[in-house]
Amino acid sequence: MLVTTPAIVISALKYGEADLIVKAYTYSDGLKTYMLKGVLKSKKGKFKASQFQLLTQLEIVANHRNQGKMEYLKDAKVLHTYTSLHTNMVKGAMLMFLAEVLKNAIREEETNPQLFNYLENSLMWLDLHDKIANFHLLFLLNLTRYLGFYPDASSKELTYFNLLDGVFEINSINNYCIEGQNVAVLRQLLGINFDALNMVKLNQQSRSNFLSMLLLYYELHIEGFKKPKSLAVLNEIFS
């Protein structure tokens, strides 16, 4: 089926001497994988490798067979030109990390407009703002809403947060009940949007600890989720 749809580049892997294998999250059909032949060597082709930088927002035309196999693009153009995401070193490191998380977390070949809109709007916000040290924390937390395991905040005044069940508890009932600083940070972030991030003040250690907790939360709720290799780079940037 021929579709024209917005899409967000999740990864681009060199294949052979001149080809790219691109994973993109599409508005129309969820996660898709495309083979782009000759894109790394052809100067006159319809595609340029620069179009497929991490988390670039595109409008694509593709023939989706929807058989779980690689698809082929007929056309692609940049839908939103970022002003800083691909030129700012700090934002570049964050993009690498976020893209790796998304690659590990999203596996569905089905449409999810709410998730797509969340990704689109979050990236636009990141592009336009400079105070972003805690952006990835709120991004990952709010992403869980669309992945199906957003924390139940109805009893957030309780002492413990149960990572296994995603609820607050009076007592520690398993090995994945946490307390202390990480729970305090979680309470601050629950229910807020990116514009309120300037009210959340964290030092490097608190930020790193909370991120480690969030990644464990992902591991517990997404089968096969792997801790991003780019985590060390991100922690170094914000140290």
Residue pairs with C-beta under 8 A, 6 or more apart in sequence:
1 63
1 64
1 65
1 66
2 61
2 62
2 63
2 64
2 74
3 26
3 28
3 29
3 61
3 62
3 63
3 64
4 59
4 60
4 61
5 26
5 27
5 28
5 29
5 59
5 60
5 62
6 26
6 27
6 57
6 58
6 59
6 60
6 79
6 116
6 120
7 24
7 25
7 26
7 27
7 32
7 57
7 58
7 59
7 60
7 76
8 24
8 25
8 55
8 56
8 57
8 58
8 116
8 119
8 120
8 123
9 22
9 23
9 24
9 52
9 53
9 54
9 55
9 56
9 58
9 99
10 23
10 24
10 25
10 31
10 54
10 55
10 99
10 102
10 103
10 106
11 22
11 23
11 54
11 99
11 103
12 20
12 21
12 22
12 23
12 49
12 52
12 53
12 54
13 20
13 21
13 22
14 20
14 40
15 21
15 35
17 40
17 41
18 37
18 38
18 39
18 40
18 41
18 42
19 35
19 36
19 37
19 38
19 39
19 40
20 35
20 36
20 39
20 40
20 49
20 52
21 33
21 34
21 35
21 36
21 70
22 33
22 34
22 36
22 52
22 73
23 31
23 32
23 33
23 34
23 103
24 31
24 32
24 33
24 34
24 58
24 60
25 31
25 32
25 102
25 106
25 115
25 116
25 119
26 32
26 60
26 116
27 111
27 113
27 116
28 64
28 111
29 64
29 66
29 109
29 110
29 111
30 106
30 108
30 109
30 110
30 111
30 112
31 106
31 107
31 108
31 109
32 62
32 64
32 71
32 109
33 70
33 71
34 62
34 70
34 71
34 72
34 73
35 70
35 71
35 72
36 47
36 52
36 73
38 45
39 45
39 47
39 48
39 49
39 52
40 49
46 75
46 76
47 73
47 76
51 58
51 76
51 77
51 78
53 86
54 95
54 96
54 99
55 85
55 95
55 98
55 99
55 123
56 78
56 82
56 86
57 78
57 79
57 80
57 120
57 123
58 76
58 77
58 78
58 79
59 76
59 77
59 79
60 73
60 75
60 76
61 73
61 74
61 75
61 76
62 71
62 72
62 73
62 74
63 71
63 72
63 74
64 71
65 71
66 109
68 109
80 120
80 123
80 124
82 123
82 127
83 127
83 128
84 91
84 127
84 128
85 91
85 92
85 95
85 123
85 126
85 127
86 92
86 95
89 237
90 132
90 237
91 126
91 127
91 132
93 230
93 233
93 234
93 237
94 126
94 132
94 135
94 136
94 234
94 237
96 230
96 233
96 234
97 136
97 228
97 230
97 231
97 233
97 234
98 136
98 139
100 228
100 229
100 230
101 140
101 143
101 218
101 228
102 119
104 218
104 222
104 224
104 225
104 226
104 228
105 143
105 147
105 218
105 222
105 225
106 115
106 147
112 146
114 146
115 146
115 147
118 142
118 143
118 145
118 146
122 139
122 142
122 194
125 194
126 132
126 135
126 194
129 135
129 194
131 197
131 198
133 202
133 207
133 238
134 197
134 200
134 202
134 207
135 194
135 197
136 211
136 234
137 185
137 189
137 207
137 210
137 211
137 214
138 189
138 192
138 193
138 194
138 197
138 200
140 211
140 214
140 215
140 218
141 150
141 151
141 186
141 189
141 190
141 214
142 150
144 150
144 151
144 217
144 218
144 221
147 221
147 222
148 221
149 166
149 217
149 221
150 166
151 161
151 166
151 167
151 168
151 186
151 190
152 166
152 167
152 168
153 168
153 190
153 191
155 167
155 168
156 168
156 186
156 187
156 190
157 168
158 168
158 169
158 170
159 168
159 169
159 170
159 171
159 179
159 183
160 168
160 169
160 170
160 171
160 172
160 173
160 177
160 178
160 179
160 183
161 167
161 168
161 169
161 177
161 178
161 179
161 182
161 183
161 186
162 168
162 169
162 173
162 174
162 176
162 177
163 176
163 177
163 178
163 213
163 216
163 217
163 220
164 174
164 176
164 220
166 217
166 221
169 177
171 177
172 179
176 216
176 220
178 213
181 206
181 209
181 210
182 209
182 210
182 213
185 200
185 202
185 206
185 210
186 210
188 199
188 200
189 200
192 199
192 200
202 210
204 238
204 239
207 238
208 235
208 238
208 239
211 231
211 234
211 235
215 227
215 228
215 231
218 225
219 225
219 227
